Amino acid sequence: MHTKNKSSCSCVQLLTFCTHQHQMTLGQIHERNGKHIWQPTPLGEAVAAALETLRYTESVFLISDYVVMPNHVHMLIMSQRANDKTTLWFAAQCKHTLSKRMLRVRPAKDPFWEPSFERQYLQQEHTQYAMSQCIREHHRLWNYDSLNHTLTARPSTPAQTTSWPPLP
């Protein structure tokens, strides 16, 4: 999880990229002494490094927050010039940049990413803040993530916290 200072932007979106066939290629989350520890694979480290590069080189979108999970990436992005076309362009550029960095680590016979991605517009400031907090806490909340396919039974929780993003 990483956070960058936010400037005033008119459009805030949450993007989610899933790994090919939702494989756990980016890392694992272990619980030790009551804390959740993110253990990235070399591919997960490559993705995090590429996201850091994108944060400081991308001029149309600001990546304000992101988190790399075992089988997906969440990004909170902002732009004053965002529309459907520019967001699709940005998502394609992100996946291309992430894949290039991942190819330095390991050659691939299959794609690294699912072709589609999820996008949610966050129009209210309190929703943007809550999503930013969820991204910061996401490793700890992995057991409740709908993209966590390693659990056969989910922990007992209130119904509203069983899908992502859980309520803080």
TORPA-4810 file (N, C-alpha, C, O; in nm, 3 decimals):
<nodes>
NODE_1_0.084_-0.117_0.000_0.000_0.000_0.000_0.088_0.122_0.000_0.185_0.132_0.075_M
NODE_2_0.053_0.215_-0.085_0.128_0.340_-0.092_0.033_0.454_-0.119_-0.067_0.438_-0.189_H
NODE_3_0.065_0.570_-0.063_-0.020_0.687_-0.074_0.063_0.804_-0.123_0.178_0.821_-0.084_T
NODE_4_0.003_0.885_-0.209_0.068_1.006_-0.259_-0.023_1.123_-0.227_-0.145_1.109_-0.227_K
NODE_5_0.036_1.239_-0.199_-0.045_1.356_-0.169_-0.140_1.384_-0.283_-0.104_1.372_-0.400_N
NODE_6_-0.260_1.423_-0.249_-0.363_1.446_-0.347_-0.371_1.596_-0.379_-0.358_1.680_-0.290_K
NODE_7_-0.392_1.626_-0.504_-0.421_1.763_-0.544_-0.568_1.770_-0.576_-0.635_1.667_-0.581_S
NODE_8_-0.620_1.890_-0.598_-0.762_1.899_-0.628_-0.786_1.849_-0.770_-0.738_1.908_-0.867_S
NODE_9_-0.860_1.740_-0.781_-0.890_1.680_-0.909_-1.040_1.661_-0.920_-1.108_1.641_-0.820_C
NODE_10_-1.091_1.669_-1.041_-1.234_1.662_-1.059_-1.288_1.521_-1.070_-1.406_1.499_-1.045_S
NODE_11_-1.205_1.424_-1.106_-1.254_1.288_-1.125_-1.166_1.190_-1.047_-1.044_1.186_-1.066_C
NODE_12_-1.229_1.111_-0.960_-1.157_1.010_-0.883_-1.219_0.875_-0.918_-1.341_0.859_-0.918_V
NODE_13_-1.131_0.778_-0.947_-1.177_0.644_-0.983_-1.096_0.539_-0.908_-0.979_0.560_-0.876_Q
NODE_14_-1.160_0.428_-0.881_-1.092_0.310_-0.829_-1.079_0.213_-0.944_-1.179_0.173_-1.003_L
NODE_15_-0.956_0.173_-0.977_-0.931_0.072_-1.080_-0.883_-0.055_-1.012_-0.807_-0.050_-0.916_L
NODE_16_-0.928_-0.169_-1.063_-0.882_-0.299_-1.015_-0.841_-0.382_-1.135_-0.920_-0.405_-1.227_T
NODE_17_-0.716_-0.428_-1.133_-0.663_-0.520_-1.234_-0.644_-0.655_-1.167_-0.583_-0.663_-1.061_F
NODE_18_-0.696_-0.760_-1.228_-0.678_-0.896_-1.175_-0.575_-0.971_-1.258_-0.563_-0.951_-1.379_C
NODE_19_-0.500_-1.056_-1.190_-0.402_-1.139_-1.260_-0.474_-1.241_-1.347_-0.591_-1.271_-1.326_T
NODE_20_-0.402_-1.293_-1.445_-0.458_-1.391_-1.538_-0.515_-1.510_-1.460_-0.445_-1.574_-1.381_H
NODE_21_-0.642_-1.539_-1.485_-0.714_-1.646_-1.418_-0.709_-1.636_-1.266_-0.721_-1.736_-1.195_Q
NODE_22_-0.691_-1.515_-1.217_-0.688_-1.485_-1.073_-0.583_-1.567_-0.999_-0.602_-1.602_-0.882_H
NODE_23_-0.474_-1.598_-1.067_-0.366_-1.675_-1.004_-0.294_-1.588_-0.901_-0.283_-1.466_-0.919_Q
NODE_24_-0.247_-1.650_-0.794_-0.178_-1.579_-0.686_-0.031_-1.558_-0.722_0.058_-1.609_-0.654_M
NODE_25_-0.006_-1.484_-0.827_0.130_-1.467_-0.877_0.204_-1.349_-0.815_0.325_-1.337_-0.832_T
NODE_26_0.133_-1.263_-0.742_0.196_-1.141_-0.692_0.243_-1.152_-0.547_0.318_-1.066_-0.500_L
NODE_27_0.202_-1.256_-0.476_0.248_-1.270_-0.338_0.148_-1.345_-0.253_0.052_-1.405_-0.302_G
NODE_28_0.173_-1.340_-0.124_0.087_-1.403_-0.024_0.074_-1.309_0.095_0.158_-1.221_0.117_Q
NODE_29_-0.032_-1.330_0.170_-0.051_-1.257_0.295_-0.056_-1.361_0.407_-0.140_-1.451_0.406_I
NODE_30_0.035_-1.346_0.502_0.043_-1.439_0.615_0.005_-1.364_0.742_0.027_-1.244_0.755_H
NODE_31_-0.053_-1.437_0.834_-0.083_-1.380_0.965_0.021_-1.430_1.063_0.039_-1.551_1.081_E
NODE_32_0.090_-1.336_1.127_0.191_-1.368_1.228_0.171_-1.278_1.348_0.167_-1.155_1.336_R
NODE_33_0.158_-1.339_1.462_0.141_-1.264_1.587_0.027_-1.162_1.578_0.038_-1.050_1.627_N
NODE_34_-0.082_-1.202_1.513_-0.198_-1.115_1.502_-0.186_-1.006_1.398_-0.276_-0.923_1.385_G
NODE_35_-0.077_-1.002_1.322_-0.058_-0.901_1.219_-0.054_-0.968_1.083_-0.008_-1.081_1.070_K
NODE_36_-0.103_-0.898_0.983_-0.102_-0.949_0.847_0.022_-0.898_0.776_0.044_-0.777_0.766_H
NODE_37_0.103_-0.991_0.728_0.231_-0.959_0.665_0.220_-0.986_0.516_0.188_-1.098_0.475_I
NODE_38_0.246_-0.887_0.435_0.248_-0.900_0.290_0.384_-0.953_0.248_0.487_-0.892_0.279_W
NODE_39_0.385_-1.065_0.178_0.509_-1.123_0.128_0.499_-1.129_-0.024_0.441_-1.223_-0.079_Q
NODE_40_0.555_-1.030_-0.092_0.545_-1.029_-0.238_0.637_-1.132_-0.303_0.743_-1.164_-0.250_P
NODE_41_0.596_-1.182_-0.416_0.684_-1.262_-0.500_0.771_-1.166_-0.579_0.747_-1.045_-0.574_T
NODE_42_0.870_-1.215_-0.651_0.945_-1.124_-0.739_0.854_-1.050_-0.839_0.881_-0.934_-0.872_P
NODE_43_0.748_-1.116_-0.885_0.654_-1.046_-0.974_0.579_-0.936_-0.899_0.556_-0.828_-0.953_L
NODE_44_0.541_-0.963_-0.775_0.474_-0.862_-0.693_0.565_-0.742_-0.667_0.519_-0.628_-0.670_G
NODE_45_0.692_-0.768_-0.643_0.789_-0.659_-0.626_0.803_-0.579_-0.754_0.813_-0.456_-0.750_E
NODE_46_0.802_-0.647_-0.868_0.812_-0.578_-0.997_0.691_-0.488_-1.020_0.704_-0.376_-1.070_A
NODE_47_0.572_-0.538_-0.984_0.450_-0.458_-1.000_0.456_-0.334_-0.911_0.423_-0.224_-0.956_V
NODE_48_0.497_-0.351_-0.786_0.507_-0.236_-0.695_0.608_-0.133_-0.747_0.582_-0.013_-0.741_A
NODE_49_0.721_-0.179_-0.798_0.822_-0.087_-0.854_0.767_-0.014_-0.976_0.790_0.106_-0.993_A
NODE_50_0.693_-0.085_-1.061_0.636_-0.022_-1.180_0.529_0.081_-1.141_0.520_0.187_-1.203_A
NODE_51_0.450_0.051_-1.039_0.349_0.148_-0.993_0.414_0.273_-0.938_0.366_0.385_-0.960_L
NODE_52_0.524_0.255_-0.865_0.596_0.373_-0.815_0.648_0.459_-0.931_0.640_0.581_-0.926_E
NODE_53_0.699_0.394_-1.034_0.746_0.468_-1.152_0.630_0.542_-1.217_0.642_0.660_-1.251_T
NODE_54_0.518_0.474_-1.234_0.400_0.537_-1.295_0.351_0.656_-1.213_0.306_0.756_-1.269_L
NODE_55_0.361_0.647_-1.083_0.313_0.756_-0.997_0.385_0.887_-1.027_0.327_0.995_-1.016_R
NODE_56_0.511_0.876_-1.064_0.591_0.997_-1.081_0.618_1.033_-1.227_0.681_1.135_-1.255_Y
NODE_57_0.570_0.950_-1.321_0.592_0.982_-1.461_0.462_1.006_-1.537_0.464_1.068_-1.643_T
NODE_58_0.352_0.960_-1.486_0.224_0.976_-1.554_0.176_1.120_-1.538_0.177_1.175_-1.428_E
NODE_59_0.134_1.182_-1.649_0.094_1.323_-1.643_-0.057_1.344_-1.652_-0.105_1.449_-1.610_S
NODE_60_-0.133_1.249_-1.704_-0.277_1.266_-1.717_-0.349_1.224_-1.589_-0.445_1.289_-1.547_V
NODE_61_-0.302_1.115_-1.527_-0.365_1.063_-1.406_-0.266_1.066_-1.290_-0.147_1.042_-1.308_F
NODE_62_-0.317_1.096_-1.174_-0.239_1.087_-1.051_-0.280_0.959_-0.979_-0.398_0.940_-0.947_L
NODE_63_-0.185_0.871_-0.954_-0.213_0.751_-0.874_-0.192_0.792_-0.729_-0.079_0.803_-0.682_I
NODE_64_-0.303_0.816_-0.658_-0.291_0.867_-0.521_-0.268_0.755_-0.421_-0.192_0.772_-0.326_S
NODE_65_-0.331_0.640_-0.441_-0.315_0.526_-0.352_-0.315_0.400_-0.436_-0.379_0.394_-0.541_D
NODE_66_-0.244_0.299_-0.390_-0.253_0.168_-0.454_-0.214_0.061_-0.354_-0.149_0.087_-0.253_Y
NODE_67_-0.256_-0.061_-0.386_-0.217_-0.176_-0.306_-0.202_-0.294_-0.401_-0.286_-0.316_-0.489_V
NODE_68_-0.095_-0.370_-0.383_-0.071_-0.493_-0.458_-0.114_-0.609_-0.369_-0.064_-0.625_-0.257_V
NODE_69_-0.206_-0.688_-0.419_-0.258_-0.804_-0.347_-0.210_-0.931_-0.418_-0.152_-0.920_-0.526_M
NODE_70_-0.232_-1.049_-0.362_-0.181_-1.171_-0.425_-0.227_-1.194_-0.569_-0.152_-1.248_-0.650_P
NODE_71_-0.350_-1.153_-0.602_-0.400_-1.177_-0.737_-0.465_-1.055_-0.803_-0.537_-1.070_-0.902_N
NODE_72_-0.441_-0.938_-0.750_-0.496_-0.817_-0.810_-0.427_-0.692_-0.756_-0.351_-0.697_-0.659_H
NODE_73_-0.456_-0.581_-0.821_-0.404_-0.451_-0.781_-0.522_-0.354_-0.776_-0.605_-0.352_-0.867_V
NODE_74_-0.529_-0.275_-0.670_-0.626_-0.166_-0.661_-0.550_-0.035_-0.671_-0.443_-0.019_-0.611_H
NODE_75_-0.605_0.058_-0.748_-0.546_0.192_-0.761_-0.655_0.296_-0.747_-0.762_0.283_-0.806_M
NODE_76_-0.627_0.399_-0.671_-0.714_0.515_-0.664_-0.649_0.620_-0.751_-0.539_0.668_-0.721_L
NODE_77_-0.716_0.657_-0.861_-0.656_0.751_-0.956_-0.741_0.877_-0.964_-0.861_0.875_-0.941_I
NODE_78_-0.674_0.988_-0.999_-0.740_1.117_-1.009_-0.697_1.186_-1.137_-0.583_1.172_-1.182_M
NODE_79_-0.790_1.261_-1.195_-0.758_1.338_-1.314_-0.859_1.449_-1.333_-0.976_1.435_-1.299_S
NODE_80_-0.812_1.560_-1.388_-0.902_1.667_-1.424_-0.954_1.649_-1.566_-1.051_1.714_-1.605_Q
NODE_81_-0.889_1.561_-1.643_-0.928_1.542_-1.783_-0.979_1.401_-1.809_-0.973_1.355_-1.923_R
NODE_82_-1.029_1.333_-1.709_-1.070_1.194_-1.726_-1.203_1.184_-1.800_-1.295_1.262_-1.778_A
NODE_83_-1.208_1.086_-1.887_-1.332_1.043_-1.951_-1.314_0.894_-1.981_-1.209_0.838_-1.952_N
NODE_84_-1.415_0.832_-2.038_-1.406_0.688_-2.062_-1.287_0.653_-2.151_-1.217_0.555_-2.126_D
NODE_85_-1.263_0.734_-2.253_-1.154_0.705_-2.347_-1.018_0.717_-2.279_-0.932_0.631_-2.298_K
NODE_86_-0.997_0.823_-2.201_-0.866_0.839_-2.135_-0.845_0.734_-2.027_-0.733_0.690_-2.005_T
NODE_87_-0.953_0.693_-1.958_-0.939_0.589_-1.856_-0.903_0.456_-1.920_-0.818_0.384_-1.868_T
NODE_88_-0.967_0.422_-2.031_-0.931_0.298_-2.102_-0.786_0.303_-2.149_-0.714_0.204_-2.139_L
NODE_89_-0.743_0.418_-2.199_-0.603_0.435_-2.242_-0.509_0.416_-2.123_-0.410_0.344_-2.132_W
NODE_90_-0.542_0.480_-2.010_-0.458_0.471_-1.891_-0.450_0.326_-1.842_-0.341_0.280_-1.807_F
NODE_91_-0.562_0.256_-1.838_-0.562_0.116_-1.792_-0.473_0.031_-1.883_-0.396_-0.052_-1.834_A
NODE_92_-0.483_0.051_-2.013_-0.398_-0.024_-2.106_-0.251_0.010_-2.086_-0.166_-0.079_-2.087_A
NODE_93_-0.220_0.137_-2.066_-0.081_0.180_-2.041_-0.028_0.120_-1.912_0.086_0.075_-1.906_Q
NODE_94_-0.111_0.121_-1.808_-0.069_0.063_-1.680_-0.037_-0.085_-1.696_0.070_-0.130_-1.654_C
NODE_95_-0.127_-0.159_-1.755_-0.104_-0.303_-1.772_0.020_-0.329_-1.856_0.097_-0.421_-1.828_K
NODE_96_0.041_-0.247_-1.959_0.160_-0.263_-2.043_0.287_-0.236_-1.961_0.383_-0.313_-1.968_H
NODE_97_0.287_-0.128_-1.884_0.403_-0.094_-1.802_0.429_-0.200_-1.696_0.543_-0.241_-1.676_T
NODE_98_0.324_-0.245_-1.630_0.340_-0.349_-1.527_0.393_-0.478_-1.591_0.482_-0.542_-1.535_L
NODE_99_0.338_-0.516_-1.706_0.381_-0.639_-1.773_0.526_-0.631_-1.818_0.601_-0.728_-1.806_S
NODE_100_0.566_-0.516_-1.870_0.707_-0.499_-1.911_0.801_-0.521_-1.793_0.903_-0.589_-1.806_K
NODE_101_0.766_-0.465_-1.679_0.849_-0.481_-1.560_0.847_-0.626_-1.513_0.950_-0.679_-1.469_R
NODE_102_0.733_-0.692_-1.522_0.721_-0.831_-1.481_0.802_-0.923_-1.574_0.858_-1.023_-1.529_M
NODE_103_0.808_-0.889_-1.702_0.885_-0.971_-1.797_1.035_-0.968_-1.768_1.107_-1.060_-1.806_L
NODE_104_1.082_-0.864_-1.702_1.222_-0.860_-1.660_1.251_-0.968_-1.557_1.364_-1.016_-1.546_R
NODE_105_1.149_-1.006_-1.481_1.163_-1.105_-1.374_1.143_-1.247_-1.426_1.216_-1.339_-1.391_V
NODE_106_1.041_-1.261_-1.511_1.007_-1.396_-1.558_0.940_-1.390_-1.694_0.845_-1.314_-1.714_R
NODE_107_0.989_-1.471_-1.789_0.920_-1.478_-1.918_0.780_-1.536_-1.899_0.756_-1.613_-1.805_P
NODE_108_0.689_-1.500_-1.986_0.551_-1.545_-1.970_0.501_-1.613_-2.096_0.519_-1.562_-2.207_A
NODE_109_0.439_-1.729_-2.079_0.371_-1.792_-2.192_0.224_-1.750_-2.194_0.162_-1.751_-2.300_K
NODE_110_0.169_-1.715_-2.078_0.032_-1.664_-2.066_0.038_-1.516_-2.032_0.140_-1.468_-1.983_D
NODE_111_-0.069_-1.444_-2.058_-0.070_-1.303_-2.016_-0.061_-1.292_-1.864_-0.099_-1.385_-1.792_P
NODE_112_-0.012_-1.180_-1.816_-0.006_-1.157_-1.671_-0.142_-1.113_-1.617_-0.174_-1.143_-1.502_F
NODE_113_-0.221_-1.043_-1.698_-0.343_-0.977_-1.651_-0.465_-1.025_-1.726_-0.457_-1.066_-1.842_W
NODE_114_-0.577_-1.021_-1.658_-0.706_-1.043_-1.724_-0.728_-0.926_-1.821_-0.685_-0.814_-1.793_E
NODE_115_-0.793_-0.950_-1.934_-0.810_-0.841_-2.031_-0.899_-0.728_-1.980_-0.879_-0.612_-2.017_P
NODE_116_-0.996_-0.759_-1.898_-1.086_-0.656_-1.847_-1.032_-0.598_-1.716_-0.935_-0.649_-1.659_S
NODE_117_-1.096_-0.493_-1.671_-1.063_-0.435_-1.541_-1.190_-0.374_-1.484_-1.286_-0.348_-1.557_F
NODE_118_-1.190_-0.352_-1.354_-1.305_-0.290_-1.289_-1.276_-0.143_-1.265_-1.163_-0.105_-1.234_E
NODE_119_-1.380_-0.062_-1.281_-1.365_0.082_-1.260_-1.488_0.130_-1.183_-1.601_0.096_-1.216_R
NODE_120_-1.462_0.209_-1.080_-1.569_0.271_-1.004_-1.540_0.419_-0.991_-1.430_0.457_-0.951_Q
NODE_121_-1.637_0.503_-1.024_-1.622_0.647_-1.004_-1.660_0.679_-0.861_-1.762_0.631_-0.811_Y
NODE_122_-1.579_0.758_-0.795_-1.604_0.799_-0.657_-1.631_0.949_-0.658_-1.539_1.029_-0.671_L
NODE_123_-1.755_0.985_-0.645_-1.792_1.124_-0.665_-1.795_1.207_-0.537_-1.778_1.329_-0.543_Q
NODE_124_-1.814_1.145_-0.424_-1.822_1.222_-0.301_-1.693_1.210_-0.223_-1.630_1.104_-0.220_Q
NODE_125_-1.654_1.318_-0.161_-1.526_1.323_-0.089_-1.518_1.219_0.022_-1.413_1.157_0.041_E
NODE_126_-1.626_1.199_0.096_-1.621_1.100_0.204_-1.605_0.958_0.148_-1.544_0.873_0.213_H
NODE_127_-1.659_0.931_0.029_-1.641_0.800_-0.035_-1.495_0.783_-0.078_-1.438_0.675_-0.064_T
NODE_128_-1.437_0.889_-0.131_-1.296_0.886_-0.172_-1.207_0.860_-0.050_-1.114_0.780_-0.057_Q
NODE_129_-1.237_0.926_0.060_-1.158_0.907_0.183_-1.172_0.763_0.234_-1.073_0.700_0.271_Y
NODE_130_-1.295_0.711_0.236_-1.318_0.574_0.283_-1.245_0.473_0.195_-1.188_0.377_0.245_A
NODE_131_-1.246_0.495_0.065_-1.177_0.403_-0.027_-1.026_0.410_-0.006_-0.958_0.308_-0.011_M
NODE_132_-0.975_0.528_0.018_-0.833_0.544_0.046_-0.795_0.468_0.174_-0.691_0.402_0.178_S
NODE_133_-0.880_0.476_0.276_-0.856_0.402_0.400_-0.862_0.251_0.375_-0.781_0.177_0.430_Q
NODE_134_-0.956_0.206_0.294_-0.966_0.063_0.262_-0.840_0.014_0.193_-0.791_-0.096_0.222_C
NODE_135_-0.787_0.094_0.102_-0.664_0.056_0.034_-0.550_0.044_0.134_-0.470_-0.049_0.126_I
NODE_136_-0.542_0.137_0.228_-0.435_0.134_0.328_-0.445_0.011_0.418_-0.343_-0.039_0.466_R
NODE_137_-0.565_-0.037_0.442_-0.588_-0.150_0.533_-0.611_-0.281_0.459_-0.643_-0.382_0.523_E
NODE_138_-0.595_-0.284_0.329_-0.641_-0.397_0.250_-0.569_-0.528_0.281_-0.633_-0.634_0.277_H
NODE_139_-0.442_-0.526_0.311_-0.374_-0.651_0.346_-0.439_-0.715_0.469_-0.457_-0.836_0.475_H
NODE_140_-0.473_-0.632_0.566_-0.535_-0.682_0.689_-0.674_-0.740_0.660_-0.720_-0.829_0.732_R
NODE_141_-0.740_-0.691_0.556_-0.876_-0.731_0.525_-0.883_-0.841_0.418_-0.991_-0.870_0.366_L
NODE_142_-0.771_-0.901_0.385_-0.764_-1.001_0.278_-0.864_-1.115_0.298_-0.920_-1.164_0.199_W
NODE_143_-0.889_-1.158_0.420_-0.983_-1.267_0.445_-1.125_-1.232_0.403_-1.208_-1.322_0.387_N
NODE_144_-1.155_-1.105_0.386_-1.289_-1.062_0.349_-1.299_-1.019_0.203_-1.407_-0.980_0.157_Y
NODE_145_-1.190_-1.026_0.131_-1.186_-0.979_-0.007_-1.256_-1.079_-0.098_-1.227_-1.199_-0.094_D
NODE_146_-1.348_-1.032_-0.180_-1.420_-1.121_-0.271_-1.328_-1.181_-0.377_-1.366_-1.280_-0.441_S
NODE_147_-1.209_-1.125_-0.396_-1.113_-1.180_-0.491_-1.018_-1.282_-0.427_-0.932_-1.337_-0.495_L
NODE_148_-1.034_-1.307_-0.298_-0.954_-1.407_-0.228_-1.020_-1.543_-0.248_-1.118_-1.575_-0.180_N
NODE_149_-0.967_-1.620_-0.340_-1.024_-1.750_-0.370_-0.958_-1.863_-0.293_-0.985_-1.980_-0.320_H
NODE_150_-0.871_-1.830_-0.198_-0.802_-1.935_-0.122_-0.885_-1.986_-0.006_-0.858_-2.094_0.047_T
NODE_151_-0.985_-1.910_0.034_-1.066_-1.949_0.149_-1.184_-2.034_0.103_-1.255_-1.997_0.009_L
NODE_152_-1.205_-2.146_0.166_-1.323_-2.227_0.137_-1.441_-2.177_0.217_-1.556_-2.187_0.173_T
NODE_153_-1.415_-2.124_0.335_-1.520_-2.064_0.416_-1.469_-1.930_0.467_-1.357_-1.921_0.517_A
NODE_154_-1.549_-1.830_0.454_-1.511_-1.696_0.499_-1.532_-1.684_0.649_-1.619_-1.750_0.706_R
NODE_155_-1.451_-1.599_0.713_-1.473_-1.574_0.855_-1.613_-1.518_0.879_-1.670_-1.453_0.791_P
NODE_156_-1.666_-1.542_0.994_-1.798_-1.493_1.028_-1.793_-1.342_1.049_-1.726_-1.294_1.140_S
NODE_157_-1.863_-1.269_0.964_-1.864_-1.123_0.971_-2.002_-1.073_0.935_-2.083_-1.147_0.879_T
NODE_158_-2.029_-0.946_0.966_-2.155_-0.888_0.919_-2.159_-0.891_0.765_-2.055_-0.885_0.700_P
NODE_159_-2.277_-0.901_0.710_-2.294_-0.917_0.566_-2.228_-0.807_0.484_-2.174_-0.835_0.377_A
NODE_160_-2.230_-0.684_0.532_-2.174_-0.577_0.451_-2.023_-0.581_0.439_-1.968_-0.510_0.354_Q
NODE_161_-1.952_-0.659_0.518_-1.806_-0.663_0.507_-1.756_-0.782_0.427_-1.635_-0.805_0.421_T
NODE_162_-1.845_-0.859_0.366_-1.800_-0.975_0.292_-1.763_-0.943_0.148_-1.708_-1.029_0.080_T
NODE_163_-1.792_-0.826_0.099_-1.750_-0.789_-0.035_-1.657_-0.669_-0.026_-1.659_-0.595_0.072_S
NODE_164_-1.576_-0.651_-0.131_-1.481_-0.541_-0.128_-1.544_-0.421_-0.191_-1.613_-0.435_-0.293_W
NODE_165_-1.526_-0.304_-0.138_-1.449_-0.274_-0.018_-1.532_-0.292_0.107_-1.650_-0.256_0.109_P
NODE_166_-1.473_-0.347_0.212_-1.546_-0.358_0.337_-1.564_-0.220_0.397_-1.484_-0.129_0.374_P
NODE_167_-1.667_-0.204_0.473_-1.688_-0.076_0.539_-1.589_-0.062_0.653_-1.566_-0.158_0.726_L
NODE_168_-1.529_0.058_0.670_-1.431_0.076_0.778_-1.493_0.064_0.915_-1.423_0.076_1.016_P
</nodes>
